Amino acid sequence: MSILDLSGRGALVVGGGQGMGRATALLLAQAGANVVILDADLERAEKVASEIEALGRKSGAIAADVTRSDAVESAVAAAEQASGGLDIVVNIVGGASWAPLLSVDDETWERDFAVNLRHHLYVGRSAARNWIDHDRPGALCVVASVSGMFSSARHGAYGAAKAGLLSFVRTAAEEWWPHGIRVNAVVPGAVRTPRMEAEWAAGTTPRPADILLDRLADPEDIGGAISFLVSDLAKKVTGQSIIVDGGWTTRFPYALT
Ligand SMILES: NC(=O)c1ccc[n+]([C@@H]2O[C@H](COP(=O)([O-])OP(=O)(O)OC[C@H]3O[C@@H](n4cnc5c(N)ncnc54)[C@H](O)[C@@H]3O)[C@@H](O)[C@H]2O)c1
């Protein structure tokens, strides 16, 4: 038996239709969990759900836009049923816009907060209420970004929202610990996901510089850290943010010149 055994656990991966959400869902299923996929794109969610079922686990696909709190409430209730009882919730939904603070428009500023911060309250609160109602411990893990820990020139709206998410993680961890609920974040550098590959190719996101290329992570690298954090191996880890960036941000900047 693997030491990272999730046999019989119920998991929900929010934004699990592609990229690091899909990679995480498959890793959790390989560790034994029954994994339900929630995504705004039902077709993507159904495809990943079939991959999970092919591994011999229970799954299900739920379509919802997590930026709407009422949609999240019913989606978490549906995931509780479809998974046979939730123990784990992972929320990876997010995305960056690119504009300097001097010229970012109000709409972009609002959208980055909606897509990267607000729904974490909706998902986290619904999951926590569900666990408290069922008198069951739970593990919540979210995906932030190094842009929320350091300056993030030309995508300050995204960075500010992700910084807010890291604060949310610490407060939720503190408030929900008495209920047996742990809350942590994984903080990626740059990750080779289908969305990023498409954005780099289209030029809508700056292509990583040569110094970054050997630091790029694969979606599974993020999924690995998430799998640890939601497992019993991390049962005393809460309120934490683990950077997964190949050590990119640990370097003294002078060393990069
Ligand atoms: N890719 C990177 O280089 C990188 C780096 C740092 C942080 N991140 C963060 O990692 C996370 C995942 O990135 P990714 O590249 O795998 O993302 P992605 O866009 O490829 O996947 C996200 C999934 O979420 C779904 N989704 C988007 N909006 C939704 C909504 N409102 N409701 C429900 N589902 C929705 C999409 O349909 C998609 O299937 C994001 O939070 C992102 O900010 C990414």
The ligand as an ORCA input file, in Angstrom:
! r2SCAN-3c Opt
* xyz 0 1
  N       0.018     27.947    -15.891
  C       0.846     28.693    -15.193
  O       1.979     28.997    -15.618
  C       0.456     29.196    -13.828
  C       1.423     29.784    -13.009
  C       1.061     30.203    -11.726
  C      -0.241     30.015    -11.284
  N      -1.159     29.450    -12.112
  C      -2.508     29.241    -11.604
  O      -2.814     27.862    -11.723
  C      -4.206     27.681    -11.866
  C      -4.530     26.742    -13.012
  O      -3.904     27.166    -14.175
  P      -4.076     26.354    -15.532
  O      -3.142     26.962    -16.511
  O      -4.054     24.868    -15.260
  O      -5.579     26.813    -15.861
  P      -6.524     26.405    -17.071
  O      -7.138     27.651    -17.512
  O      -5.808     25.564    -18.056
  O      -7.561     25.443    -16.366
  C      -8.534     25.934    -15.571
  C      -9.806     25.127    -15.753
  O     -10.713     25.871    -15.006
  C     -11.896     26.050    -15.755
  N     -12.521     27.312    -15.364
  C     -12.115     28.564    -15.701
  N     -12.959     29.480    -15.172
  C     -13.899     28.786    -14.496
  C     -15.045     29.167    -13.745
  N     -15.396     30.451    -13.590
  N     -15.794     28.198    -13.158
  C     -15.465     26.882    -13.320
  N     -14.392     26.468    -14.029
  C     -13.622     27.411    -14.613
  C     -11.481     26.048    -17.215
  O     -12.564     25.661    -18.065
  C     -10.309     25.061    -17.210
  O     -10.736     23.743    -17.545
  C      -4.810     29.084    -11.989
  O      -5.298     29.475    -10.721
  C      -3.599     29.942    -12.364
  O      -3.765     31.276    -11.948
  C      -0.848     29.048    -13.376
*
